[in-house]
Amino acid sequence: MTTQNDPQQHAPLQKDPDDWKTGDEPMTASQRSYLETLAQDTGEAVDENLTKAEASKRIDELRDRSPRVNGGEQ
């Protein structure tokens, strides 16, 4: 039984980037922009030739370390 406050009930349904049909296409302009912002926050470099799937994974990695996203925590 799920309750109204059950976090699983509101968890986003997200497919693994490795399973995306378009995952091998070049990253989108939005992904590139967000990656550049996160890279500045974390002092990391961005590979300009990432696929959509690779960019998604890299965004997740950098977002976990970004002080902008984590409220100042690293």
N, CA, C and O atoms as CSV, one atom per row, in Angstrom:
chain,resi,resn,atom,element,x,y,z
A,1,MET,N,N,0.835,-1.184,0.000
A,1,MET,CA,C,0.000,0.000,0.000
A,1,MET,C,C,0.876,1.242,0.000
A,1,MET,O,O,1.798,1.347,0.809
A,2,THR,N,N,0.604,2.178,-0.889
A,2,THR,CA,C,1.349,3.428,-0.911
A,2,THR,C,C,0.527,4.515,-0.259
A,2,THR,O,O,-0.702,4.524,-0.332
A,3,THR,N,N,1.220,5.417,0.369
A,3,THR,CA,C,0.553,6.543,1.003
A,3,THR,C,C,0.826,7.793,0.191
A,3,THR,O,O,1.649,7.786,-0.724
A,4,GLN,N,N,0.144,8.845,0.525
A,4,GLN,CA,C,0.302,10.097,-0.186
A,4,GLN,C,C,1.726,10.636,-0.049
A,4,GLN,O,O,2.199,11.325,-0.951
A,5,ASN,N,N,2.409,10.348,1.031
A,5,ASN,CA,C,3.755,10.840,1.264
A,5,ASN,C,C,4.830,9.859,0.840
A,5,ASN,O,O,6.004,10.079,1.137
A,6,ASP,N,N,4.474,8.797,0.164
A,6,ASP,CA,C,5.417,7.779,-0.284
A,6,ASP,C,C,6.281,8.355,-1.410
A,6,ASP,O,O,5.753,8.674,-2.475
A,7,PRO,N,N,7.616,8.499,-1.199
A,7,PRO,CA,C,8.468,9.080,-2.226
A,7,PRO,C,C,8.478,8.255,-3.514
A,7,PRO,O,O,8.664,8.822,-4.591
A,8,GLN,N,N,8.288,6.955,-3.438
A,8,GLN,CA,C,8.268,6.119,-4.626
A,8,GLN,C,C,7.079,6.456,-5.525
A,8,GLN,O,O,7.147,6.297,-6.744
A,9,GLN,N,N,6.011,6.913,-4.924
A,9,GLN,CA,C,4.814,7.238,-5.673
A,9,GLN,C,C,5.066,8.409,-6.625
A,9,GLN,O,O,4.452,8.484,-7.690
A,10,HIS,N,N,5.957,9.315,-6.252
A,10,HIS,CA,C,6.220,10.503,-7.044
A,10,HIS,C,C,7.579,10.459,-7.729
A,10,HIS,O,O,8.006,11.450,-8.320
A,11,ALA,N,N,8.262,9.322,-7.657
A,11,ALA,CA,C,9.572,9.200,-8.295
A,11,ALA,C,C,9.400,9.266,-9.811
A,11,ALA,O,O,8.500,8.637,-10.370
A,12,PRO,N,N,10.269,10.030,-10.471
A,12,PRO,CA,C,10.148,10.125,-11.927
A,12,PRO,C,C,10.479,8.795,-12.587
A,12,PRO,O,O,11.363,8.063,-12.142
A,13,LEU,N,N,9.760,8.504,-13.644
A,13,LEU,CA,C,10.044,7.312,-14.418
A,13,LEU,C,C,11.085,7.696,-15.456
A,13,LEU,O,O,10.787,8.404,-16.417
A,14,GLN,N,N,12.299,7.227,-15.255
A,14,GLN,CA,C,13.368,7.610,-16.153
A,14,GLN,C,C,14.074,6.364,-16.654
A,14,GLN,O,O,14.483,5.506,-15.872
A,15,LYS,N,N,14.209,6.281,-17.947
A,15,LYS,CA,C,14.889,5.172,-18.579
A,15,LYS,C,C,16.393,5.366,-18.454
A,15,LYS,O,O,16.877,6.498,-18.480
A,16,ASP,N,N,17.130,4.282,-18.321
A,16,ASP,CA,C,18.580,4.332,-18.305
A,16,ASP,C,C,19.053,4.913,-19.635
A,16,ASP,O,O,18.604,4.463,-20.690
A,17,PRO,N,N,19.955,5.911,-19.612
A,17,PRO,CA,C,20.433,6.505,-20.864
A,17,PRO,C,C,21.002,5.479,-21.842
A,17,PRO,O,O,20.934,5.681,-23.055
A,18,ASP,N,N,21.556,4.392,-21.338
A,18,ASP,CA,C,22.083,3.359,-22.220
A,18,ASP,C,C,20.987,2.684,-23.036
A,18,ASP,O,O,21.269,2.062,-24.061
A,19,ASP,N,N,19.744,2.802,-22.590
A,19,ASP,CA,C,18.614,2.185,-23.277
A,19,ASP,C,C,17.867,3.152,-24.194
A,19,ASP,O,O,16.900,2.756,-24.845
A,20,TRP,N,N,18.295,4.403,-24.256
A,20,TRP,CA,C,17.631,5.392,-25.099
A,20,TRP,C,C,17.817,5.038,-26.571
A,20,TRP,O,O,18.916,4.663,-26.981
A,21,LYS,N,N,16.772,5.149,-27.359
A,21,LYS,CA,C,16.863,4.899,-28.801
A,21,LYS,C,C,17.725,5.956,-29.485
A,21,LYS,O,O,18.385,5.661,-30.481
A,22,THR,N,N,17.729,7.170,-28.971
A,22,THR,CA,C,18.510,8.254,-29.570
A,22,THR,C,C,19.758,8.572,-28.750
A,22,THR,O,O,20.372,9.621,-28.947
A,23,GLY,N,N,20.138,7.690,-27.844
A,23,GLY,CA,C,21.263,7.943,-26.958
A,23,GLY,C,C,22.589,8.112,-27.652
A,23,GLY,O,O,23.502,8.727,-27.101
A,24,ASP,N,N,22.714,7.573,-28.866
A,24,ASP,CA,C,23.986,7.683,-29.573
A,24,ASP,C,C,24.065,8.929,-30.454
A,24,ASP,O,O,25.072,9.147,-31.128
A,25,GLU,N,N,23.015,9.745,-30.454
A,25,GLU,CA,C,23.034,11.008,-31.185
A,25,GLU,C,C,23.830,12.040,-30.382
A,25,GLU,O,O,23.999,11.890,-29.172
A,26,PRO,N,N,24.321,13.092,-31.060
A,26,PRO,CA,C,25.054,14.146,-30.334
A,26,PRO,C,C,24.191,14.784,-29.249
A,26,PRO,O,O,22.968,14.857,-29.373
A,27,MET,N,N,24.844,15.241,-28.188
A,27,MET,CA,C,24.093,15.886,-27.106
A,27,MET,C,C,23.340,17.085,-27.642
A,27,MET,O,O,23.709,17.674,-28.658
A,28,THR,N,N,22.284,17.431,-26.941
A,28,THR,CA,C,21.458,18.567,-27.344
A,28,THR,C,C,22.097,19.880,-26.889
A,28,THR,O,O,23.002,19.888,-26.054
A,29,ALA,N,N,21.618,20.969,-27.445
A,29,ALA,CA,C,22.105,22.291,-27.039
A,29,ALA,C,C,21.811,22.546,-25.564
A,29,ALA,O,O,22.615,23.166,-24.869
A,30,SER,N,N,20.666,22.071,-25.085
A,30,SER,CA,C,20.316,22.245,-23.670
A,30,SER,C,C,21.267,21.453,-22.776
A,30,SER,O,O,21.703,21.949,-21.737
A,31,GLN,N,N,21.584,20.239,-23.173
A,31,GLN,CA,C,22.529,19.443,-22.395
A,31,GLN,C,C,23.889,20.136,-22.352
A,31,GLN,O,O,24.513,20.233,-21.296
A,32,ARG,N,N,24.339,20.616,-23.507
A,32,ARG,CA,C,25.648,21.292,-23.583
A,32,ARG,C,C,25.673,22.511,-22.658
A,32,ARG,O,O,26.641,22.713,-21.925
A,33,SER,N,N,24.623,23.313,-22.692
A,33,SER,CA,C,24.556,24.514,-21.859
A,33,SER,C,C,24.598,24.158,-20.374
A,33,SER,O,O,25.333,24.770,-19.599
A,34,TYR,N,N,23.805,23.168,-19.993
A,34,TYR,CA,C,23.763,22.771,-18.580
A,34,TYR,C,C,25.098,22.175,-18.155
A,34,TYR,O,O,25.574,22.441,-17.051
A,35,LEU,N,N,25.704,21.370,-19.024
A,35,LEU,CA,C,27.016,20.804,-18.712
A,35,LEU,C,C,28.059,21.899,-18.520
A,35,LEU,O,O,28.884,21.820,-17.610
A,36,GLU,N,N,28.023,22.910,-19.364
A,36,GLU,CA,C,28.980,24.012,-19.239
A,36,GLU,C,C,28.811,24.733,-17.906
A,36,GLU,O,O,29.799,25.097,-17.267
A,37,THR,N,N,27.574,24.941,-17.485
A,37,THR,CA,C,27.309,25.574,-16.192
A,37,THR,C,C,27.827,24.709,-15.052
A,37,THR,O,O,28.509,25.201,-14.153
A,38,LEU,N,N,27.505,23.426,-15.088
A,38,LEU,CA,C,27.962,22.523,-14.027
A,38,LEU,C,C,29.487,22.390,-14.027
A,38,LEU,O,O,30.099,22.293,-12.964
A,39,ALA,N,N,30.093,22.386,-15.198
A,39,ALA,CA,C,31.549,22.284,-15.297
A,39,ALA,C,C,32.208,23.504,-14.660
A,39,ALA,O,O,33.223,23.375,-13.975
A,40,GLN,N,N,31.638,24.680,-14.882
A,40,GLN,CA,C,32.177,25.888,-14.238
A,40,GLN,C,C,32.058,25.774,-12.724
A,40,GLN,O,O,32.990,26.122,-12.000
A,41,ASP,N,N,30.919,25.289,-12.243
A,41,ASP,CA,C,30.691,25.148,-10.805
A,41,ASP,C,C,31.688,24.199,-10.154
A,41,ASP,O,O,32.119,24.418,-9.022
A,42,THR,N,N,32.050,23.143,-10.880
A,42,THR,CA,C,32.871,22.079,-10.291
A,42,THR,C,C,34.323,22.111,-10.732
A,42,THR,O,O,35.133,21.325,-10.241
A,43,GLY,N,N,34.670,23.015,-11.659
A,43,GLY,CA,C,36.047,23.086,-12.143
A,43,GLY,C,C,36.416,21.926,-13.057
A,43,GLY,O,O,37.593,21.595,-13.200
A,44,GLU,N,N,35.425,21.315,-13.670
A,44,GLU,CA,C,35.649,20.169,-14.549
A,44,GLU,C,C,35.641,20.616,-16.011
A,44,GLU,O,O,35.135,21.689,-16.340
A,45,ALA,N,N,36.205,19.789,-16.872
A,45,ALA,CA,C,36.176,20.038,-18.311
A,45,ALA,C,C,34.981,19.319,-18.926
A,45,ALA,O,O,34.491,18.329,-18.383
A,46,VAL,N,N,34.523,19.827,-20.058
A,46,VAL,CA,C,33.414,19.217,-20.777
A,46,VAL,C,C,33.917,18.711,-22.119
A,46,VAL,O,O,34.538,19.459,-22.874
A,47,ASP,N,N,33.655,17.459,-22.416
A,47,ASP,CA,C,33.967,16.888,-23.724
A,47,ASP,C,C,32.878,17.354,-24.684
A,47,ASP,O,O,31.701,17.068,-24.467
A,48,GLU,N,N,33.250,18.054,-25.720
A,48,GLU,CA,C,32.290,18.629,-26.667
A,48,GLU,C,C,31.650,17.581,-27.575
A,48,GLU,O,O,30.695,17.892,-28.286
A,49,ASN,N,N,32.150,16.363,-27.566
A,49,ASN,CA,C,31.678,15.332,-28.485
A,49,ASN,C,C,30.875,14.229,-27.809
A,49,ASN,O,O,30.835,13.104,-28.306
A,50,LEU,N,N,30.242,14.532,-26.693
A,50,LEU,CA,C,29.455,13.526,-25.986
A,50,LEU,C,C,28.163,13.218,-26.734
A,50,LEU,O,O,27.618,14.063,-27.444
A,51,THR,N,N,27.690,11.995,-26.558
A,51,THR,CA,C,26.375,11.630,-27.066
A,51,THR,C,C,25.327,12.076,-26.049
A,51,THR,O,O,25.664,12.499,-24.943
A,52,LYS,N,N,24.062,11.978,-26.433
A,52,LYS,CA,C,22.985,12.325,-25.507
A,52,LYS,C,C,23.078,11.499,-24.228
A,52,LYS,O,O,22.941,12.033,-23.127
A,53,ALA,N,N,23.313,10.200,-24.376
A,53,ALA,CA,C,23.385,9.316,-23.210
A,53,ALA,C,C,24.587,9.660,-22.338
A,53,ALA,O,O,24.466,9.726,-21.115
A,54,GLU,N,N,25.749,9.881,-22.958
A,54,GLU,CA,C,26.949,10.226,-22.199
A,54,GLU,C,C,26.774,11.566,-21.489
A,54,GLU,O,O,27.188,11.722,-20.340
A,55,ALA,N,N,26.167,12.522,-22.167
A,55,ALA,CA,C,25.941,13.836,-21.562
A,55,ALA,C,C,25.017,13.723,-20.360
A,55,ALA,O,O,25.243,14.376,-19.342
A,56,SER,N,N,23.984,12.906,-20.467
A,56,SER,CA,C,23.058,12.721,-19.354
A,56,SER,C,C,23.777,12.160,-18.129
A,56,SER,O,O,23.564,12.619,-17.006
A,57,LYS,N,N,24.619,11.177,-18.355
A,57,LYS,CA,C,25.374,10.576,-17.243
A,57,LYS,C,C,26.339,11.596,-16.634
A,57,LYS,O,O,26.480,11.673,-15.414
A,58,ARG,N,N,27.004,12.381,-17.494
A,58,ARG,CA,C,27.957,13.380,-17.015
A,58,ARG,C,C,27.236,14.473,-16.228
A,58,ARG,O,O,27.748,14.957,-15.218
A,59,ILE,N,N,26.056,14.856,-16.689
A,59,ILE,CA,C,25.250,15.839,-15.957
A,59,ILE,C,C,24.941,15.314,-14.566
A,59,ILE,O,O,25.070,16.051,-13.588
A,60,ASP,N,N,24.539,14.063,-14.459
A,60,ASP,CA,C,24.244,13.478,-13.147
A,60,ASP,C,C,25.475,13.512,-12.249
A,60,ASP,O,O,25.373,13.841,-11.067
A,61,GLU,N,N,26.638,13.173,-12.803
A,61,GLU,CA,C,27.882,13.171,-12.013
A,61,GLU,C,C,28.204,14.573,-11.503
A,61,GLU,O,O,28.481,14.765,-10.319
A,62,LEU,N,N,28.166,15.541,-12.400
A,62,LEU,CA,C,28.529,16.909,-12.018
A,62,LEU,C,C,27.482,17.554,-11.123
A,62,LEU,O,O,27.818,18.341,-10.238
A,63,ARG,N,N,26.230,17.229,-11.347
A,63,ARG,CA,C,25.155,17.786,-10.514
A,63,ARG,C,C,25.341,17.351,-9.063
A,63,ARG,O,O,25.070,18.122,-8.142
A,64,ASP,N,N,25.801,16.124,-8.858
A,64,ASP,CA,C,26.028,15.626,-7.497
A,64,ASP,C,C,27.127,16.404,-6.780
A,64,ASP,O,O,27.168,16.434,-5.550
A,65,ARG,N,N,28.026,17.039,-7.552
A,65,ARG,CA,C,29.146,17.762,-6.952
A,65,ARG,C,C,29.003,19.274,-7.027
A,65,ARG,O,O,29.845,19.998,-6.495
A,66,SER,N,N,27.971,19.755,-7.666
A,66,SER,CA,C,27.820,21.190,-7.875
A,66,SER,C,C,27.297,21.895,-6.635
A,66,SER,O,O,26.260,21.508,-6.096
A,67,PRO,N,N,28.004,22.932,-6.173
A,67,PRO,CA,C,27.491,23.695,-5.028
A,67,PRO,C,C,26.208,24.435,-5.359
A,67,PRO,O,O,25.399,24.696,-4.469
A,68,ARG,N,N,26.009,24.775,-6.620
A,68,ARG,CA,C,24.784,25.471,-7.048
A,68,ARG,C,C,23.584,24.567,-6.843
A,68,ARG,O,O,22.535,25.025,-6.390
A,69,VAL,N,N,23.722,23.290,-7.167
A,69,VAL,CA,C,22.616,22.341,-7.074
A,69,VAL,C,C,22.450,21.813,-5.650
A,69,VAL,O,O,21.332,21.572,-5.194
A,70,ASN,N,N,23.562,21.638,-4.960
A,70,ASN,CA,C,23.534,21.041,-3.626
A,70,ASN,C,C,23.501,22.078,-2.502
A,70,ASN,O,O,23.846,21.757,-1.365
A,71,GLY,N,N,23.100,23.292,-2.795
A,71,GLY,CA,C,22.943,24.311,-1.764
A,71,GLY,C,C,24.232,24.677,-1.059
A,71,GLY,O,O,24.229,24.965,0.138
A,72,GLY,N,N,25.344,24.669,-1.799
A,72,GLY,CA,C,26.612,25.055,-1.207
A,72,GLY,C,C,27.418,23.895,-0.669
A,72,GLY,O,O,28.561,24.075,-0.250
A,73,GLU,N,N,26.838,22.704,-0.672
A,73,GLU,CA,C,27.568,21.529,-0.183
A,73,GLU,C,C,28.319,20.879,-1.320
A,73,GLU,O,O,27.848,20.862,-2.457
A,74,GLN,N,N,29.493,20.342,-1.014
A,74,GLN,CA,C,30.258,19.599,-1.999
A,74,GLN,C,C,30.661,18.274,-1.452
A,74,GLN,O,O,31.319,17.495,-2.141
